[in-house]
Amino acid sequence: MFEFELIKKSNKSKARRGRFTTPHGVIETPVFMPVGTQATVKAMTTDELKAIGAMIILSNTYHLHVRPGSELIRQAGGLHRFMNWSGPILTDSGGFQVFSLAGQRKITEDGVTFQSHLDGRKIFMGPEEAVAIQHNLGSDIMMVFDECTPIPAEYDYVRDSVDRTTRWAKRCLEAHDRPDKQALFGIVQGGLYPELRQRSVEGLIPLDFPGYAIGGLSVGESKHDMLEALDYIPDLLPENKPRYLMGVGTPADLVDGVLRGVDMFDCVAPTRIARHGMAWTSQGDVSIKQSRYEQDFTPLDPECGCDTCRNYSKAYLRHLFKAGEILSARLMTMHNLYYMIDLMSQVRQAIESDTFEDWAENFFAKQAKTR
Amino acid sequence: MFEFELIKKSNKSKARRGRFTTPHGVIETPVFMPVGTQATVKAMTTDELKAIGAMIILSNTYHLHVRPGSELIRQAGGLHRFMNWSGPILTDSGGFQVFSLAGQRKITEDGVTFQSHLDGRKIFMGPEEAVAIQHNLGSDIMMVFDECTPIPAEYDYVRDSVDRTTRWAKRCLEAHDRPDKQALFGIVQGGLYPELRQRSVEGLIPLDFPGYAIGGLSVGESKHDMLEALDYIPDLLPENKPRYLMGVGTPADLVDGVLRGVDMFDCVAPTRIARHGMAWTSQGDVSIKQSRYEQDFTPLDPECGCDTCRNYSKAYLRHLFKAGEILSARLMTMHNLYYMIDLMSQVRQAIESDTFEDWAENFFAKQAKTR
């Protein structure tokens, strides 16, 4: 269980084609993971996710802890059963939300005391709590409890935080008594400081996690800074373990990440922007509310095979959006997720056939033309 | 085209089993028609509607006229193509919304000038306009432009209104130049005055509509008053034409209507209450937000075969509702529509097998027990 098989490595870039086996199924990498924050990928059923080829979805420890509570989900038979998803699930540790979403917080060596964003009640979460909650959820891939430091942040603060995150990672590992059923991934932090990223990795490698995440990116830094960090961080990680870039990103970000040796991605953007009437397409970005689409009876993306593009016109999608209809969120979300999942399927095929770098060049050229 | 075949008449009640043929398919009656006000049955795709057995859906002339405009829908190839529904569509005339929803209005013999509920702009609609809009929409069944009088209303006002509605019905018929492609139904008004209902019917019968609707009920009167009206109105109508009770109603209302000789029903209730977390079930009404369902891992309705009941628990549905998730509206709507459509399927089978009155008795007994 939790074996990562490296099927192919590109000779012209750091792109990798892999396969990660979990109790709920195999994940072909590189992979995009749709985000189901509150035990639902917003506006989608799990049957639809399966139909469009989602191989793994993500859910949020923090959100499920504050509502409906992980004990309830344990009683329901775990998160898979609760939300009717039979494939693999990755749960984050809650660290990111505790530091970005929750109210005033106090960090100690033990963990973090913070206020629920829902009702303000005080909650304590540390490594042991994050693991216990994820045990209740029964996810296939759990994440260690970490501090996601902001960018910019003082060197000394980030260094102390990295060291604490490493100590927390050890405690998570010690609290995790079912490594055969749930894989626990470590998280590399260190902001934009190469020596602190190195320090983070050196602390984690001896713990021999079955996978490693790159945290602390996509937190407001420039795209240039992110790519610079991605130019060296994956190289620090063991080759035979999956690498997961947390919270990233746009279609271009994914291709950039794959070129630099990343295997797994997640992001709320495709579902979130869909609800705001935005679509990513092979022809560039589409903001469906624009009046230019009022009498446009062509599909959102003429090259797309999703249900939305096969059955509905831009004019209809614009009408639904303007009218505030739920179907608008559904159809736009369906398209964006299909687009991301199909994109990664193209990426995998291109790596397999030794054409990924050309494919990526074409992809970026087309993006440049349509923006 | 537009032939109504009376397959079976009950000996013990006025219940009828019929079949109405339209250009987009056959409607087995008695039938419940889901409402797609703004060219979408809220929260549902048309594929889902088809899958749960919806045989005809309703859409709204008034709403589509104010947004996105019927000319746009004509350019899209008609409403069927615009919203991706290949089955029959019934459009109301806009009369009901003009009198219930729009801003200050002035009624003349020509028609009604009113303010759009969206932006306050002045709109004129009369019989010719209502027909022209419905021609643009291309619905299988069109409705005449009528005045839906409130209850209570003065006898003299209702009498004058009935006479004007009859004159408007004639003008609709004269403006309707494609009776082979779109059927135009007449609407009986007259409030709770038996002699005015009679007067309305006498005005309409000579016009020989292919179907007749009973309007002006379910507008705030008591259930007792509605049933009293339904005890005699259907008898005034020709036997060989379908009878459509507009805007009705609850599961019990439908059974009551069928017992009194009604063939077609529509109502926003199943979709609207679903979005407020309410479900109709074989075990009675369920308000999913109630704390009693917090740890209830059984389906919404153990006797139901819909996707919601096959795949999700009350505890999960409650979580989705409390979390404000779109999937809550989707799953609750799916169930309520399935319930109504399945109910009418049971009704049709019971009429065919001469057991409808017993079936109805059991239905009401069960309802009484679970409320």
Interface residues (C-beta under 8 A of the other chain):
Chain A: Q38 A39 T40 K42 A43 M44 T45 T46 D47 R67 P68 L72 Q75 A76 G77 F82 M83 N84 E294 Q295 F297 D307 N311 Y312 S313 A315 Y316 R318 H319 L320 K322 A323 E325 I326 L327 A329 R330 L331
Chain B: Q38 A39 T40 K42 A43 M44 T45 T46 D47 R67 P68 L72 Q75 A76 G77 F82 M83 N84 E294 Q295 F297 D307 N311 Y312 S313 A315 Y316 R318 H319 L320 K322 A323 E325 I326 L327 A329 R330 L331
